Amino acid sequence: MEIQGIVEDIIFRNESNGYTVGKLYTSEGSITFVGTAPFIYKDEPVQMVGEWIYHNKFGEQFQFSSVKTITPNTTKGIENYLSSGLIPHIGPKTAKKIVDRFGEFSLEIIQYQPDKLLEIEGIGEKKLKRIMESYDEQREMRDIMVALSEYGISINQGMKIYKVYGNDTMNVIRENPYRLSEDIYGMGFRTADDIASKVGLKKDSPFRIEAGLKYVMMSAAAEGHCYLPKEELFKKTQNLLQSGEDGIEDGLKSLLLRKNFHIQKRESGEIIYYMPYHTAENNVAKALVELSLGQRDEITLDIDKGIEKIQSVQGISFGQKQKTAIKSSLESGVTVITGGPGTGKTTIINAIIQLAERDGLEVVLAAPTGRAAKRITETTGKVAKTIHRLLEISFLDDDLEFSKGEENPIEGDIVIVDEVSMMDILLMNHLIKAIGPGTRLILVGDVDQLPSVGAGNVLRDIIDSKIINVVYLDEIFRQGEESMIIVNAHLINKGEYPLLNEKGRDFFHIQRDNSLDIKDTILELVTTRLPEFYGLDGIKDIQVLSPMRKGEVGVLALNKELQRSLNPKDKNKEEKTIGEDIYRVGDKVMQIKNNYQARWMVKDYGRVIEEGEGIFNGDIGYIKDIDQEEGIITVLFEDNKEVEYDLRQVDELRLSYATTIHKSQGSEFPCVVLPLFGGPPMLLTRNLLYTAITRAKSLVVLVGDRKYMYQMIKNNLIANRYSTLAPKIREYFHLIKHS
């Protein structure tokens, strides 16, 4: 059955899947409609196809299976359509100006005579160009969203798909929907598989089998693995596809022939790599051995006398292992310096820099994240860059490339990289390719922290190879002994219980027995007690870290409560509701994925003094402005970089009053508040607790039942990661030594 009418009201809409309940005014009166309607708004003329149903509670309703909009032909309908937010850069004020000027011909003007919009106050050439690009894209996108909804694809998913494929979206969906699980961030195999069944692809389709194999391998990489044993790959793929082994064997052969996968025989049996991880492991192992054994310019100064002079001038006394670390770093091709907090890693880095520069050597400093790089800059007085920035990111036909590499190495005699525990094998590969022969490489990190989010266990594997020179720092120095944070971090790392609530110190525990009391206590601490007693800023100085995202005291729930307390609704603050989240001026947010092309600017009294590209996973900022007219959210990151996000990019941001411990790696906060509660053993581990408390610079407060803290300390579960970096380093070393 087909009906036409004007949308009177939207009663309810689920933003995640587009399910909508509304009122439609027809020639026979008002009716209630229900169905999935990604893009219909109040006062829009629409045409619906569906059937009448009867709901026990709500009575007669029209359940539509498809809906399309008819161009509105009244000034009120046109104004509502333009001001709905559907077209970025046209908000309610601009929409009213357009309709006041052009009336019922407004849409024709926009489509066929857009230059006439320049007659509207506030619309210049630049804004006109943005409006027209958005209008054309919106029309195309709207048709695609409606088509995607027929396959059960939600609005949020549809937007992500359209952002990647644009006008080619429907061709991809119909030809090989399994591409979605590879190309779309957050889109899993099961979603693609569901779409494929609706499109009509068979269960034994080669597309499906190969996609299943890739999905299992990429899931393994997300869990930290560089490869999977063949038997495990087959077993997991069979469980996923519910199919026999023959088709999987054929799919594997096809992927091996196309060099998507690589197979290797080890003592334990056959193992399968997703090709980039195989290449990265080989490159890293080979380069580390070559740098370690290669020729380099000798240090001309007397290192021992240099160390004595630093001690004399600065009034410090190096421990024997610190002296060994300094000497080894200057004399060796590759050196690893590892140790916990308070063991003097920063002091050693400063000494290496001073001695190297005294000898005329150029030192380059880097770290995996912006926050970690900023910390090195602050503690050394020498500019440190993120590894991505050091390698000079560039794009060619939208493909990510680094300007620095084998043909154009990093210019420096010594490269020092801090927080190496965060580096995955792919990032290490990009870095190592850009280290030229004869350059000294110094890797600094805490091997007992959580491993990288990405695949590999780079720092531990290098140490475990027993080939690369390693200096272990295990002595806490005087300034560390004064901090219970550092003392307790080392106790926890050794499996011992921390010292709690010592008067006048910096490490406290508040006993709370249930989630509600934990949440209420955290809110009280962050909003009043800690700011009043320690003079801390509840938003900028205090970071709540939780072991997990979900649950009553998980990150998602805590963020909503902390936002309500720290940055409540205010008529003078703009806000925007997107899905189930509210974003408000003043909110603390985190970038949750690398965006290498995000444009940023640093301003001084409104004047742009620096600009560039790249905002990275883990960067924290604050919402500076929300422009409802333009549909733009401006975020000021902690290094004064301003970034503008349109509403389709907001999925890259998350509220971060609370964040996961994993996301806090490489960061340091004046105060850390940590809820203690029950959960899966895989998440409640010793190194998770150790990582959380070592993020705090001045104060740690644990809130919850201390039995869970004891459980975490006892649980020294370190999930095994499939990696062959350590044996490959040994193999390359023996190969070069005996060649």
N, C-alpha and C positions, 0 to 999 in steps of 0.2 A: 504494500500500500504506500502511496506517495502523498505527502502533504507539504504545503508551503505556509510560511508565516514569518512573523518577526519575533525575535527572542525578547521576551518581556523581562526575564530575570534569570540569573544563574544562582540557583539555591545552594548547590554544592558542587565542588570539583576536586577530585583527587589529582594533585599536580604530578604525581609520579606515574600514573597510568592513564590519565585523561578521562576517567569515568565522571560523567557529568549528569546532574539533575537540574532541570530548569523549567521555566514556563514559556510556552509559545503562544502568541496571539495569532489566531487564524480567522478566516472569514466566518467560521462557525463558533467563535469564542475562544477562551483560553484553555489550553490543555497542558498536562504535565508530560515532559519527555525525559527519557533516561537512555544512556548509552555512552560510548566512548567518543568524545568530541574534542580533539586536541585544540582546535582553534575556532571557537564560536563565542561571541560576546553579546552583551546586552545591546538591544536595538538593531541587531544585524538581521537582514532578511536571509532565510535559509530554506533549503529544500531537503526533506528527510524521507528516507525509504525505510519501512519497518512494519511493525504489527502492534495491535492493541493487546495489552496484557492486564491482568487484574492482580493488584498487590493487596494482601490481607489487611495491611495497616494503612496504606496510602491510597487504596482504591485504584481506579482506572488510570493507566499510563500508556503513553506511546513509546515503545521500545524500538529505537531505530538501529538499523544495521549499517547504514551509511548516511552521511550528511554532507552537503556542499553549500557554500555560501553563495548568495545571489548579491550582486553589487547593490549596496544600499542606495536608495534614490530619494531619500528625504534628508534635509539638512541636519536634522537631529541624528539620524542613523549614520550619516557620513561623519559627523563630528565624533560620535562615540566610537566609530570604527577607527578613525585616525588617532584618537587619544587613548586607545586601548593598550598601548605599549607594544603593539604588534610590529610597528615600524619604528626602529630605533631612530632617535634624533627628532621625532615628532611626539611631543608630550601634550597634555591637555591645553596649555596656553597657546602653543603653536597651532594645534588643531583648530581652536576657536578662531584664531586670526585668519586661517586659510578659509574656513567655511564662511566667516563674516564677509570675506572679500569675494569669494567665487561661488558661494551658495551650492546649489545642487549640481553644479558643473565642476566641483572641486576635484573629484577623482579623475575626470577627463583631463583637467588641467595638469594634474600630477603625471598622468600617463603620457599625454600627447604634446603638451606645451609646458614642460617643467620650468623653462626659463621665466615664465610669468610669476613663479614663486618668489623671485627676487624682489617683487613688489611688496612682499610681506616684511614688516619690520622684524629684524633679528635673523633673517635668512640672507646670508651672503653666498658668494660663489663656493666657498669651502663647505659650508653647511649644506648647500643645495646638492653638491656632489655626493655627500654622505647620505642624504635623504634618498636620492635616486638609486644609489647602489643598494641601500637597504630595502627600498620599495620593490625593486626588481627581484632581489633575492627572496624577499618575503613571499611574493606571489608564487615563485617556483617552489619555495620551501613548503608553503601551505599545501600545495597539491601533493607533494611528496609525503608530508606528514599524514594526510588523510589516507593515502595509499598504504603507508606503512602500518597504520592503525588496523587495517584489515588483516594483517598478519600478527596482530596482538602485540605490536611493538609500542611501548609507552612513549610519551612525549619526550621525557628525558633521554631515553635511548635513541629515539628518532633524531633528536637534535645532535647527539654525538655522531650518529651515522652520517647525517647530512654534512656536518662540519668536515668530515674526512672525504666523502665522495661527491658532494655537491649534486649537480644535475645527473650524474652517472649512478646515483644511489639505486634506482629501481633496476637498472641493468645488472648491477652487482648482486642484488638480492635474488634476482631470477636465475642468474647464471651460476653463481657459486656463493651462497650465503655464508659459507664457512670462513670466507675471508674476514667476516666481522670479528671472529674470535681472535684473529691475528692482528688486525689493523685498528680496532676500536678499544681504547682504554676503558677497562671495566666491563667489557662485553665478553661473556664466557662462552664456552663451547655449547653448553646446554641451550642457551638462548638461540644461538645460530642453528643448532640441530632442530629445535622446535620450528623455527622459520622454514628450514629446509623441508621438513615434512609437509608443511602447508603449501610450499611451492611445488612439491611433488617429486623431490629427489629421493631415489631409492636408498634403503638402509645399507646396501652393499656398494653404494657409489664410491668410486676411488676418491672423489673429493672428500667424502665423509671419513673414510678410513685414514687418509693422509692428514686431514684436519684433526682427527682424534689423536694420532701419534704426536703431532706438533703440540697439541694442547697439553698432553701429558708431559712432554719435555719442557714446555714453557712453565707449567705448574711446578715442575721440579726445580727449575731455575729460580722461580719466585720463592721457593723454600730454601734456596741457597746452594743447590746442587749444580755442578758443571756437567755432569753426565748421569746416566742411569745404567745399571746392569741390564743387559738385554732381556733377561727373564723378568725382571721387575717392570721394564717398559711394556712388555707383551701382556703381562698380567693386568697392569693398570689400564691398558688400552682395551683389553677384552672386557673388563668390568665396565668401562665407560661406554663402549659401543654395543655390548651384549652380542658379540659376534665371535666367530671361530678364528683360529690362528692363521689359517691359510691366507685369508684376505689381508691380514695384518702383515704377514711376511711379504706379500706382494707390494703393499704400501711402503714398507720399509725399504725394499729394493729400489723402488721408484725415487724415494727421497734421497737414498744414497747415491744413485746415478746422477741426480740433479745437484748433488753436493749440498743439499740442505742439512743432511746428517753425515756423521762420520762414525765408522765402526773401528774399534781397536781391540786387540787381544792383550789382556793383562794376565797376571798369574791367577787372578780370581775368576777369569773367564772373559767373555766378550762384553764390552761396554759401548754404549751409544752416546755420542755427543750431538747436541745441536751445534752446527758448524762454527758459529762465532765464538763459542766457549772453547772449543778445541784449538782454534787458531790463537785465541788470546793466551791460553795456558802455554802453548809452545813458544810464542813470542816472548812472554814474560820470563819463562825459565831460561831461554837462550840469552836474552839481553842481560839478565841479572848475572849470569855466569861470565859473560863477555866483559861486562863492566867491572866485575870483581877481579878478573884475571888480567884485564887489559892494561896497556901502558898509560901513564899519566905523569904530568909534571911533578917533580919532587917539591916538597915544602922546603923552603930555604931557611926559615927561621928555626930557632931552637924552641921546640914546643914546650919542653919542661920549664925553661926559663920564662916563656910567655905565660904559662899557667901560674907560676910563682908571682909574676908581676901583677896579674889580674887579682890574685888573692890579696896581695899587699895593698894595691890601690883601692880595691872595693871592700876590704876588710872582711873577706869571706874565707872559708876553708873548705876546699873540695875533698870529698871522700875518695878513696882509692878507685872505686868503680867509676866515679865521675871523671877522674883524671884519665882512666883507661878509655872511657867513651869519647872524650875530647881528642885524645891522641889517635885513637883508632879511626875516628871520623875523618881526620885530616890526612892520615896515611893510607887508608884503604880505599878501594874503588866503590864498595857498597858496605854500609854499616847499618845495622838495626839497633836502635836504642829503645828498650822497653822497660816499663816500670809503672807502678801505681802513683797516685797523687802524693805530693810532698817529697818525692824522691829526687827532685832537682832536674827534671827534664828541661824546663825552660832555662834554668841557670846554665846548663850545658850548651843549649842552643846559642845563648848569648855569648858564651866564651868562644865557641867555634866561629861565630860571625866576627868577633873582634880579632882573633888570631888570623883568620883567613884574609880579612881585609888589610891587616898589618903586613901580610905577605903579598899583597897586590892581587888577591883572588876575588872574583865577583861571586857573591852569594845570592841565590834566588830562594825565596820562601813561598811555600804553598800549603794548602789544606783542602780537603774534599768539600767543605761547606763555607758559605760566606761568614757565618758566625765564628767558625773555628779560625778562619783566616784573619778575621778582625781581632780575635784574642791574641794571635801571634804578633800582629802589628802593635797592639797595645803593650805587650810584654817585652818586645825587642826594640821598639822604636823604628823598625824597618818594615817597609810596605810588604805585606804578604797578599797573594792572590789566591782565588779559588783555582783548582786545577783546570776547570773548564776555561776560565779567563786566561790563565797562563798559557794554555794550548791554543788560544785565539779561535774561538768558535766561528764558523762561517757556514753559509748555506749555498748549495748549488742545486737548482731545481727542487727546492724544498728538502733536499737530503742533507743531514747533518754532517759537517766535515770539520776537521781541525787544521788550521793553517800551520801549526807546528807539528813536525813529524820527522821522519828519517831524512828527507831532503831539506828540511828547514828546522834544525834542532833548536832547543831552548838555548838562549845566549847566557851562559854562566859557567863558572868553574865548579861550583858546588850547588847542588839542588837539595834543599832540606824540606821534607814533607812531614807535616804533623798530623795526628789523628789518623794514622794509617789503618787502624782497625776498622774504619768505616769504608775503606776502599774495596770495591768488588773487582773481580778479575777483568771485566771489560774496561773499567776506568784505569786500572793499573796498566793494561795493555796500551791504551792511548798515551799515557804518561811515559812509559818506558821507551816507546818508539821515538819520543822527542828528546831523549837524553843522549847527547852525542858522545862518541868515543872519548875517553880521557876525562869525562866529567865525573866528579864524585857525587854519589847519591847517598843521602842520609835519610833513613826512614824511622820516624819517631812515633811511638804509640803504646797503648796499654793493651797487651794481648789478652787480659782477663775481662775486658769489656765485651759487650755484645758484638758479635761479628756483623759484617756488612749486611744491609738489607738485600742487596743484589747477590748474585751467585759467586761462590768462592769463599775461601777463608784465608785471604792473601797473607796477612801478617803472620798468623799462626803457621801457615804452610811454609813460608820463607824460613821461619825459625826452626821448624821441624825438619827441614832439609839437612841441617847440620853442615851446610856448605858455606852459607853466607855468614859473615862475621856478625855476631850478636853480643851486645852488652846488656846484662840484666841488672837493673837498679832495684835494690830491695831495702835500702837504708832510708829511714825517715829523718829528715833534717830538722833543725831546731824550730823553724817557723811552722813546720808540719806538726810537730809534737804539741804545739799550742792549740791546734784545731782538733776537736773531737770528730769532725767530719772525716778528716784524713786518718786519724787513729782508728776510728770505727770501720772505715772502708777497708783498711788492711786486716782488721780482725775478721770482718765478714768474708773477705777474700780467702782467708785461711780456714774458714769454716767455724769460726768462733763467734760468740755472741757479743754484740756491741755494748758499750757503756752508755746508759741512758740517763737523761735528766739531771746531769751534774750541774749544780748551781753556777750561773754565770757563764756557762759554756754555750755551744752552738748546735747541739744535737739532742732533740727531744722526742719523746713518745707520749701520746695521749691515748689512754685505753678507752676504746669504744667497742661495744659488743654486737652492734647490728648496723646495717647499711644506712638506715635513716639517721641514726645518731652520728655516723661517720660523715654523711653529707652535711648535716646541720653544723657540725663542728668545723668542717672545712670552710663553709660559708662564713661562719663567725670569725675564724682565723684570718681569712683573706680580706674580708671587708672591714673589720674593726680591730681585733686584738693585735695582730702583727703590725699593721700600719701605726697604731697608737703607741705600742711599746717600742718598736724598733725604727719608727719613722720611714717605713717602706711604702712605696706606691703599690696599691693592691693589684693594679693592672700590669705595670711595667716591671716591677721588681720581684713579684711572687709568681712562680710557675707551679701549677698543680700538674703532677705526673701520675698517670694511672697505668697499671699493667695491661689493661684491655679497653677496647672501645665501647663495648656494650655492657649492660647491667646497670643497677641503681647507682653505683659509684664509678661507672665507666666514663670514658671521655665524653660521649654524646650527651648523657644525662647531666653531667657536671657542667658542661659548657652552657646549657640552657639556664641552669640555676645561677651560675656565676655571671652570665650576661645580665640576668634579671636583677642581680644584686649590685654589680659593679657599674653597669651601663644601662640603667632602666629606661623604659620608654619615656620620651620627652617631646612635647609639641615643638620644641625648638631644634630637635634633631631629626634629620631625614632618615627614613628607614625603608627597606625593601624586603618583601617576603618572597622567597624563591623556594618552591617546594615546601618542605616542612621547616625550613630555616629562615630566621629573620636576620638581616644584616643592617646594622645601625651605625651611624657616624660615631666614631670613638671606639668601635669594637676592635679587639685584638684578634688578628687572623694570621693564618699560616698558609703559605704556598705549598701544595701537596704533591706537585709533580714538576719536573723540570720543564720550563718554557724558554727555550733558547732564543726565541724571536720576540719575546715581550719587550717592548720599548720602554726604557726608563729615562727619567730626567732628574737631575739634581738642581734645585733652584735656590737662589739667594735673593731675598726680597722680590720674588716674582720673576727674576731674570735667570734664564737657563745658563748654568755655568759648566755643566757636564751632561752628556747623554750617551746612551749605549743600549745594548741588547742583553737579555738574559736574566731571568729570575728563577731561583732554584728550589727544589724540594727541601722544605725545612726552614726557608726564610720567613721570619716573623715581621709583621707590620701592623699598622693601625689604619682603620678606615677614616680617611680625611674628609671625603665629600661623597655625596650621592646626588647625582644630577638626574632627577626624574624626567626632565624634558628630553635629555640626550640618551637616557638609559645607560649612564656611565657611573661606575663606582671607582673612586680614586683611592689608592692605598699608598701610605707613606711607610716604606720599610725602614728598618732601624739604621741603615747607613744613608738615610735621607734620599733614597731613590723613590721617586713618585712613579707609579704605574697606573694606567687607566685600563679598567676591565669593562667590556660591554657585558650585557646580561647573559650572553651565551658563554662567556669565559669564567663566570663566577664558580663553576664546578671545580675550578682549580684552587679555590680558597676554602678554608674551613675555620670556624671559630677556634681560637687556641688559648682561651683562658686556662683550659686543661688540654693536655696532649698526651699521647702515648710515650712510654719510656723510649721505645724504638725511635720515634720521631725526634727525641731530644738529643740524640747522639751528636757529639761535636759542639754542643752548646754549653754555655755556663750561665747560671742565673744567680742573682744575689740570694734568693731563698727558694727552696723546693719544699712543697707540701705533697706528701705521698699517702694515699689511702691504702690500708692493709686489709685485705678481704680474701675469701676463698675463691678458688678457680682451678682450671686445669693445670696439672703439674708442669706441662710444657711451657706455660706462661709464668708460673711462679717459681723462678729459679734463682740461684745465688747470683749469677752474673747479671740478671735483670735488676735485682736489688742493688748490687754493687754499682752498676751503671747509673741508676737513678740518683743515689746519694752523692756520687762523684760529679753530678751536674751542678751541685750547689757550691757557691763560693763562700757564703757567710753563715747560712742557717739551713738546717734540715728539721722538719717536723713530720713525724710519722703519726698517722691517725688510724686507729683500728685495733683489732685484737692482736696482741703481740705473738700469739701462737702461730699466726700466719707468717710473721717475720721469721720465727724460728724454723718453720717449715721451709721457707725460701732458702735460708742459710744452709739447712741440711740437704736441700735438693740441688746437688751439684751437677744436674743433668746438662750436658753440653751436647746438643743434637749433632750427630755425625753428619758431615757434609761430604757428598761425593766429589772429590777433587783429586787430581793427579799432579798438582803443581809441585809438591815436595819431591816425589820420585823423579819427575821430569828434570828438576834442577840438578838432582844427583846424577841422572843419566847424561845430561849435557856437560856437566863438570868433568865426568870421567871420559867422555868422548873427546872433549877439547884437550884435556890433560894428556891423553894418550895418542893424540893425532900429530 
